[in-house]
Amino acid sequence: MQVICERCGKSENFVFSNWHCECGGAWLLQAILPVSGDSIDTHENSIWRYRGFFPVELRHPQDSLGAGFTPLLPCSIYDHKVLLKLDYLMPTGSFKDRGVELMMNALALAGVRQVVEDSSGNAGASVAAYAARLGMHASIFAPAHASPAKLAQIEVYGAQVHTIPGARQNASRAVMDAVQNGMVYASHANNPVYLLGQQTAAWEIWEQMAFHVPDWVVVPVGQGGNLLGYYEGFRALLRSGMIERLPGIIAVQPQRLAPICDAYQQGWREWMPVSAPQVGSVAEGLAITQPVRWKHIVDALDQSHGFCVRVPEEQILPAQYQLAKQGFYIEPTSAVVIAALPQIFNIVENNPRVVVSLTGSGLKSPAVQN
């Protein structure tokens, strides 16, 4: 598979041990095959439904947990109608399973038997589950303050859990020692195959909306892989002539830590140092002080004519509770997109078609205001 560096533009054949470019930039698959409805495998109800859009070497998985093809359901909330993409209804309870299923199969096909990952919970649980399914061993480096439910989930799959004190970025630093000792980094932040798997969410929405696209897609953003999956997935459709325009991408972050909003709204040319707040957000999965693909995310917002919304902390748990009252139980990290809707509908045009990405199950962080 040919990849290109997002930072310097270097192109080379992707090798999993070279998990980023020598300049430090993240890899992106250089070419996605033309996308069309004729390439959809309608016998599959998972990410493999779109195997015809994948590079040939990725089309035949060693095993699967059935990630993907989640429901798209209508909902009225805060006096507005939206469509909810229920990506929390995944094998491990989070949207991460899309990219991880494809990434871990690619690693297994390459003969990798041991992997490491750093995660605040959801990515670690997903990597651990797929390692168990594929007969691999996983070591997960997680913040010590991560949700106990998420840490327990990682452990029950048989992965080795390393809890790292302090801010989220400390876990990222700790995993580097293992990588330098020869372990393969199954990084949801850097791996280009993971990002390809995330694009299946865009293709599902296109198919579920009778081969049309919404006006807006609302996404919670930490590392931003979910947002970039939507953006690159819709771009692939646009390049193939399957759609006429990109949906506007709306990034949502908690007000306590919103570096992507800062970078986009202030027009950063280089990354500015960002410190984690002394009191963290209840949306713990978004506590990323330096997203690896931040320039790509900012470009996605710009090119799609989207924008970024900051959500006050005191609005997150009430939003989780409001949606639960309609039967959708999501974690606080996911609830930021619901809390953002009043702001969003003050900005966008009347009666737009809005898809809201629900990314993590409430069972992972069962704290709801009542």
Helices and strands as residue ranges (DSSP letters): E 2-5, E 11-13, E 27-29, G 37-39, G 47-53, G 56-58, E 72-77, E 80-86, H 97-109, E 114-118, H 122-133, E 137-143, H 148-156, E 160-164, H 168-180, E 184-185, H 192-198, H 200-208, E 216-220, H 225-239, E 248-254, H 259-266, G 284-286, H 294-303, E 307-311, G 313-315, H 316-324, H 332-345, E 354-358, G 362-364
